[in-house]
Amino acid sequence: MASDFGNRYAEGWPGERLYAGCAHIDEVEFICMDLAKKIYRAGFADVRPISGVVANLAIYSAFTDPGDVMMAASIPAGGHISHGRKEKFGTAGLVHGLNVEFYPFDTQELAIDVDKTKARVLELEKAGRPLKLAMFGGSLFLFPHPVRELSDFMKEHGMHVNYDAAHVAGLIAGGRFQDPLREGTDTITMSTHKTLFGPQGGLVLGSEKHAEQIKKAVFPGLTSSHHIHLVAAKAVAFAEVLEFGRDYARQVIRNARAFAGALNEMGFQVLGESRGFTESHQIAVNVLEFADGGRVEEDLERAGIIVNRQLIPGDIKAGRNYLQPGGIRIGVSEITRLGMGESEMRELASFIRRVIIDKKRPEEVRSDIELFRKAYQKVRFCFDDSLGAYEYVKLR
């Protein structure tokens, strides 16, 4: 990313720029788009969005108007703030003026309720509030969403169907999660730096049918310069995904399940037990027996373990909020790339148990974690694993 591209502009679509001097930039961007299309078997890719939120805004801009109604998951049901309502400062409502309805959610199965969703769509139509956009995906994403079960129904009722793959994009690329385009979505949006190997950035995928609408929404609608150096970095990341993505995704899911199982055995209430805890890189834990999620997050950070507090089903009705929710969310993407496997997941679970259940001083546990961590300093599943994971190349 530290290249001359970081100081260049290239407004517009490659080959159709508003500036001269973009020939090499165009070449890199075309390569990046081709790699993205190959990974996801998509007919169209726009690699210019600078974040997953900007990618979502491109979909809102291309396929809805302010005042339209969309359906998405609520945050306690795993939804992302970019799918949220105006009164909660959600991007869809606050920035684009959409009215957001939430999917009916089965809190026992941790799944969108298909039958109740269909009934709600019909209720809204009857009330004169037809839906224009169905948004699948979310921020807490343990299990695949019912895309195949709902996409045709949504389209029959006039909706554009998008799938926000920000958190599971690498698992989809590795063939270990659902395949949204084959299951019926019109488009996919994502960020490129979670389970994907890339820099912070965004991506929109779909078919040529929707290409012109998306292209115009991205530019001139939402971006001017689109961070050319990040496009080059995305291309490298996509090439690595094609080479290593299947093995990586397989290990991520093995690690997440092993971690969840170990936490559950040690006395934590891990959500989704009846479904095997998770089919992604994430784990959700109800920690109310010990403290609220904010306190648990803080104590673990003092010990050198980074998780995040998480609203979980039932929190809003119980009067809890995001600062002091009932849960935490744990992800294994980074530690998997550092070479950790299932046996290390049990060790990590024991560190968490010592802090939260055994009430050991976080600073005491931190010294053990730092010693443990020294063995995992190289990035795996990549072309060049000679550099340390957190070393930086010095520029002369």
C-alpha atoms as one frame of an Amber mdcrd trajectory, in Angstrom:
protein
   0.000   0.000   0.000   2.997   2.296   0.495   3.400   3.083  -3.188   3.079
   5.980  -5.597  -0.528   4.903  -6.180  -1.352   6.374  -2.784  -0.883   9.872
  -4.201  -2.823   9.450  -7.456  -6.342  10.205  -8.645  -8.341   8.119 -11.087
 -11.935   9.307 -11.067 -14.430   7.212 -12.983 -14.418   3.708 -14.452 -11.145
   2.210 -15.732 -10.778   3.030 -19.404 -13.221   5.931 -18.993 -11.317   8.172
 -16.557 -11.768  11.886 -16.113  -7.973  12.306 -15.922  -5.087  11.406 -18.197
  -2.151   9.378 -16.901  -4.218   6.455 -15.588  -3.094   3.656 -17.911  -1.183
   1.708 -15.250  -3.898   2.321 -12.673  -6.476   0.980 -15.110  -4.404  -2.146
 -15.695  -4.220  -2.898 -11.971  -7.903  -2.166 -11.435  -8.963  -4.469 -14.274
  -6.807  -7.241 -12.783  -8.408  -6.645  -9.389 -11.925  -6.808 -10.843 -11.155
  -9.983 -12.785  -9.811 -11.689  -9.665 -12.889 -10.695  -7.646 -15.217 -12.001
 -10.350 -13.305 -15.271 -10.517 -13.429 -15.823  -6.750 -17.171 -15.245  -6.471
 -18.206 -16.363  -9.969 -19.797 -12.972 -10.555 -20.466 -11.233 -13.849 -19.625
  -7.788 -12.492 -17.357  -6.373  -9.790 -16.780  -2.812  -8.613 -13.642  -2.597
  -6.465 -13.795   1.177  -5.933 -15.874   1.441  -2.715 -13.536   2.426   0.107
 -15.434   0.497   2.793 -18.232  -1.978   3.302 -20.532   0.834   4.400 -19.839
   2.727   1.164 -20.579  -0.491  -0.749 -23.933  -0.723   1.048 -24.636   2.932
   0.304 -24.015   2.177  -3.368 -26.788  -0.423  -3.234 -29.137   1.961  -1.425
 -28.409   4.687  -3.971 -28.714   2.434  -7.014 -31.897   0.557  -6.119 -33.920
   2.654  -3.650 -35.095   6.200  -3.075 -35.322   8.077   0.230 -38.562   7.112
   1.941 -38.569   3.558   0.576 -38.844   0.599   2.929 -36.156  -2.074   3.320
 -35.885  -5.164   5.497 -32.776  -6.177   7.439 -31.723  -7.889  10.649 -31.844
  -5.867  13.864 -28.580  -5.434  15.756 -29.536  -7.870  18.571 -30.318 -10.375
  15.801 -26.879  -9.806  14.278 -27.536  -6.838  11.992 -25.036  -4.101  11.181
 -25.401  -0.409  11.937 -25.222   0.369   8.208 -28.574  -1.460   7.853 -30.155
   0.492  10.691 -32.855   3.037  11.363 -32.411   6.797  11.488 -33.332   7.104
  15.163 -30.461   4.746  16.020 -28.100   6.581  13.627 -28.096   3.683  11.187
 -26.654   4.420   7.761 -29.699   3.244   5.792 -32.034   5.564   7.668 -29.786
   8.476   8.576 -27.838   8.861   5.335 -30.183   7.543   2.662 -33.546   8.147
   4.332 -34.790   4.564   4.188 -37.433   3.199   6.519 -36.140  -0.042   7.987
 -38.237  -3.043   8.968 -36.573  -5.922  10.792 -36.764  -9.598   9.961 -38.742
 -11.681  12.454 -36.048 -13.630  14.287 -36.130 -17.012  16.020 -34.068 -16.418
  19.159 -33.794 -20.136  19.920 -32.493 -21.167  16.503 -30.663 -17.848  15.970
 -32.228 -17.646  12.526 -34.476 -15.434  10.428 -37.988 -16.889  10.618 -38.930
 -17.584   6.991 -42.689 -17.985   7.422 -43.061 -14.935   9.653 -40.931 -12.902
   7.258 -43.228 -13.735   4.348 -46.253 -12.860   6.453 -44.692  -9.532   7.462
 -43.937  -8.643   3.841 -47.587  -9.223   2.944 -48.744  -7.174   5.941 -46.575
  -4.248   4.876 -47.855  -4.450   1.306 -51.442  -4.427   2.536 -50.644  -1.382
   4.685 -49.292   0.486   1.651 -45.628   0.078   2.640 -44.165  -2.279   0.025
 -40.537  -3.251   0.480 -37.972  -2.191  -2.118 -34.846  -3.835  -0.704 -34.117
  -7.029   1.213 -30.752  -6.980   2.988 -29.259 -10.251   4.166 -26.069 -10.504
   6.200 -24.905  -8.815   9.346 -22.249  -8.120  11.917 -22.859 -11.131  14.150
 -23.144 -13.862  11.550 -22.985 -17.335  13.061 -25.089 -19.258  10.537 -26.099
 -18.798   6.882 -29.193 -16.717   6.219 -32.228 -18.218   4.409 -31.356 -16.711
   1.052 -32.519 -19.657  -1.033 -35.785 -19.848   0.915 -36.651 -16.152   0.551
 -34.977 -14.660  -2.541 -37.582 -15.667  -5.115 -40.386 -14.530  -2.824 -38.679
 -11.179  -2.241 -38.174 -10.592  -5.961 -41.773 -11.538  -6.742 -42.780  -8.760
  -4.364 -40.647  -6.122  -6.054 -37.500  -6.181  -3.941 -33.874  -5.956  -4.917
 -32.039  -8.601  -2.867 -28.582  -7.788  -1.497 -26.297  -9.841   0.722 -23.853
  -8.026   2.994 -20.956 -10.482   3.187 -18.588  -8.179   5.068 -17.871 -10.685
   7.820 -18.059 -13.941   5.881 -16.598 -12.937   2.504 -13.487 -15.072   2.982
 -15.543 -18.089   4.020 -17.739 -17.726   0.937 -14.608 -17.381  -1.207 -13.248
 -20.573   0.351 -16.449 -22.495  -0.359 -17.208 -23.014   3.339 -20.297 -20.840
   3.799 -23.345 -20.245   1.619 -23.074 -19.043  -1.999 -25.374 -15.998  -2.172
 -25.355 -15.405  -5.927 -26.228 -19.029  -6.675 -28.893 -18.950  -3.945 -30.682
 -15.987  -5.482 -29.296 -12.618  -4.401 -29.005  -9.881  -7.010 -25.874  -8.337
  -5.528 -23.290  -8.843  -2.801 -21.549  -6.126  -0.811 -18.600  -6.585   1.508
 -15.604  -5.116   3.202 -12.285  -6.654   2.236 -10.436  -6.958   5.540 -12.249
  -9.373   7.852 -12.234 -12.998   6.699 -10.773 -11.744   3.429  -7.022 -11.084
   3.458  -7.131  -7.535   2.191  -6.724  -3.944   3.340  -9.656  -1.948   4.624
 -11.934  -1.402   1.668 -15.176  -2.410  -0.021 -16.479  -4.419  -2.962 -19.773
  -4.795  -4.844 -20.533  -7.914  -6.892 -23.417  -8.848  -9.142 -24.373  -9.390
 -12.758 -23.980  -7.144 -15.782 -27.722  -6.501 -15.525 -27.120  -4.114 -12.624
 -23.663  -2.865 -13.596 -24.519   0.625 -14.846 -26.665   1.485 -11.824 -23.923
   0.418  -9.428 -21.139   2.146 -11.358 -22.980   5.472 -11.313 -23.817   5.140
  -7.630 -20.154   4.564  -6.762 -18.963   7.416  -9.004 -19.919  10.191  -9.105
 -22.402   9.354  -6.370 -20.222   8.237  -3.476 -16.525   8.443  -4.320 -14.112
  10.714  -6.110 -10.614   9.353  -5.667 -11.108   5.763  -4.536  -7.747   5.053
  -2.870  -5.823   3.491  -5.738  -3.157   1.963  -3.492  -5.892  -0.032  -1.746
  -7.126  -1.364  -5.087  -3.631  -2.732  -5.728  -3.571  -4.279  -2.248  -7.009
  -5.820  -2.833  -5.682  -7.442  -6.008  -2.843  -9.086  -4.068  -5.289 -10.233
  -1.396  -7.675 -11.708  -3.975  -4.798 -13.603  -5.585  -3.897 -15.050  -2.172
  -7.514 -16.051  -1.599  -7.536 -17.974  -4.877  -4.397 -19.830  -3.778  -4.993
 -20.349  -0.055  -8.642 -19.460   0.586 -10.100 -22.964   0.813  -7.576 -24.220
   3.349  -7.862 -21.015   5.352 -11.667 -21.037   5.459 -11.706 -24.691   6.505
  -9.327 -24.005   9.397 -11.207 -20.880  10.475 -14.425 -22.824  10.970 -12.651
 -25.681  12.734 -11.039 -23.184  15.086 -14.276 -21.331  15.801 -16.112 -24.538
  16.657 -13.258 -25.805  18.817 -13.059 -22.468  20.651 -16.824 -22.381  21.203
 -16.895 -25.963  22.446 -14.054 -25.332  24.888 -15.710 -22.205  26.283 -18.972
 -24.089  26.688 -17.268 -26.944  28.542 -15.573 -24.446  30.858 -18.862 -22.958
  32.011 -19.704 -20.200  29.536 -23.121 -19.987  27.873 -22.144 -20.058  24.211
 -25.071 -19.279  21.924 -26.180 -21.696  19.224 -25.307 -24.932  21.023 -28.130
 -26.877  19.346 -26.669 -25.958  15.938 -23.036 -26.663  16.768 -22.363 -23.104
  18.040 -21.238 -21.609  14.724 -20.679 -22.161  11.015 -18.512 -19.066  10.625
 -15.464 -17.446  12.214 -17.506 -15.973  15.055 -18.640 -17.081  18.497 -21.309
 -15.373  20.602 -21.322 -15.779  24.383 -23.947 -14.740  26.927 -21.833 -13.480
  29.849 -24.541 -12.111  32.151 -23.822 -14.794  34.746 -20.480 -13.080  35.352
 -20.831  -9.432  34.279 -22.196  -7.371  31.407 -20.471  -7.542  28.028 -18.850
  -4.139  28.438 -17.147  -5.139  31.671 -16.023  -8.473  30.229 -14.582  -6.705
  27.175 -12.666  -4.316  29.432 -11.282  -7.021  31.734 -10.149  -9.180  28.829
  -8.442  -6.254  27.127  -6.453  -5.627  30.304  -5.326  -9.245  30.024  -4.336
  -8.796  26.376  -7.372 -10.494  24.806  -9.462  -8.454  22.384 -13.154  -9.319
  22.047 -16.071  -6.959  21.662 -19.240  -6.427  23.621 -22.307  -7.575  21.715
 -26.040  -7.066  21.934 -27.702 -10.475  21.910 -31.349 -11.568  21.595 -33.347
 -10.395  24.601 -31.092  -7.469  25.494 -33.340  -4.664  24.256 -36.454  -6.065
  25.947 -34.470  -6.371  29.176 -33.416  -2.718  28.967 -29.770  -3.392  28.181
 -27.859  -1.294  25.662 -24.711  -1.512  23.567 -22.501  -0.126  26.333 -23.594
  -2.831  28.764 -25.033  -5.654  26.664 -25.509  -9.265  27.627 -22.912 -10.765
  25.348 -19.513 -10.714  23.742 -18.453 -11.609  20.214 -15.215 -13.473  19.487
 -13.623 -13.961  16.066 -10.818 -16.301  15.025  -9.811 -14.864  11.632  -6.555
 -13.233  12.685  -5.374 -15.947  15.042  -5.977 -18.538  12.321  -3.761 -16.593
   9.923  -1.086 -16.610  12.611  -1.038 -20.406  12.461  -3.144 -21.346  15.472
  -5.230 -24.522  15.336  -7.804 -26.360  17.422  -5.456 -27.151  20.321  -4.585
 -23.477  20.726  -8.290 -22.619  20.888  -8.582 -24.571  24.144  -5.631 -22.664
  25.570  -7.213 -19.355  24.612 -10.501 -20.424  26.178  -8.662 -21.228  29.407
  -7.175 -17.720  29.492 -10.682 -16.258  29.200 -11.962 -18.584  31.916  -9.195
 -17.510  34.287 -10.119 -13.844  33.900 -13.921 -14.054  33.813 -14.881 -17.146
  35.824 -11.881 -17.647  38.126 -11.555 -13.867  38.655  -7.781 -13.864  38.324
  -6.129 -10.479  38.009  -6.026  -9.586  34.284  -2.434  -8.376  34.618  -1.396
 -11.771  35.987  -2.984 -13.608  33.068  -1.526 -11.107  30.610   2.027 -12.224
  31.321   1.078 -15.819  30.443  -0.670 -14.675  27.270   2.365 -12.687  26.152
   4.536 -15.769  26.594   2.032 -17.924  24.676   1.778 -15.349  21.895   5.510
 -15.335  21.124   5.173 -18.587  19.181   2.750 -17.025  16.681   4.464 -14.160
  14.912   4.236 -15.137  11.232   1.372 -14.756   8.773   0.219 -18.000   7.150
  -1.961 -18.670   4.094  -0.020 -16.117   2.038   2.616 -15.921  -0.699   5.395
 -14.589   1.540   5.529 -15.677   5.171   9.102 -14.517   5.756   8.145 -11.219
   7.399   6.819 -11.030  10.913   3.092 -10.445  11.165   3.515  -7.044  12.771
   6.769  -5.897  11.205   6.767  -2.933   8.876   8.974  -2.466   5.857  11.158
   0.583   6.356  11.136   2.955   3.411  14.341   4.790   2.619
